[in-house]
Amino acid sequence: MPPDSASAKKELDPIVFELIGRATSDWSGLDYFISESIWALALTPPPLGACITAQIYTTDGRLRALLALLKIRQADQKLIDTVNDFANEIRGPAEKRNRIVHDIWTVHEDTGAMLKVEITAQRKLTFEVKEVDLSRLRKDVQDILDCGEEMQDDQGSDFCRASVIAKNTAASTSHHTSDL
C-alpha cells in the first residue's frame, strides 16, 4: 500500500513537482502541434477539430490519425516516413512521460530517498516501489523536452505545423467522401 500521499508530498523536494510540471506541460504542447496538423489535414476549423482530437487520449493515437490523413491526402512519402520515424522515436520518451505523470511520488520515511510507486500492465504487470535519483528524473524530463524541441525544428515543422501540412497536402488535393 502506498504511503499517505498528503503527508508524503509535503516532504518531496519542490524541484520534483517542477520537473513533473515541465514534463506534463511540454508534452501537452507536442500533442497540440499534432492535433493542429490533424485539423488542417481534415480541413476542419480548430474548434470543431478540437472536439474530435480531444477524444484521442494518447499521442500514439494522434500520430496514427495524422498518418492516416497524410495517406488519404496523398502526402509525399518522405513526409509520411518522417512522421513514422518520429512516432517510433518518441515511444521511449512517451513511456517516461507516462511514468512521471501517473506514478505516485513519495519519500521514504526512514532514509529520505525519493520513491515512486510504479503500476503498469503492458503485457506484464509492474507493481512496485522504486527508488529514483533526482539526476535520473532530470534526464527523463530532458528526454521529454527534447521531443518537443524536435517538433519545432526544421524537420519537425515539416509535419507538425498545420500551415505547412495544409499547404503541401490538403490544399493540393481534394477528396470527396465518394473517393474514399
Secondary structure, 3 states (H helix, E strand, C coil): CCCCHHHHHHHCCHHHHHHHHHHHHHHHHHHHHHHHHHHHHCCCCHHHHHHHHCCCCCHHHHHHHHHHHHHHCCCCHHHHHHHHHHHHHCHHHHHHHHHHHHCEEEECCCCCCEEEEEEEECCCEEEEEEECCHHHHHHHHHHHHHHHHHHHCHHHHHHHCHHHHHHHCHHHCCCCHHHC
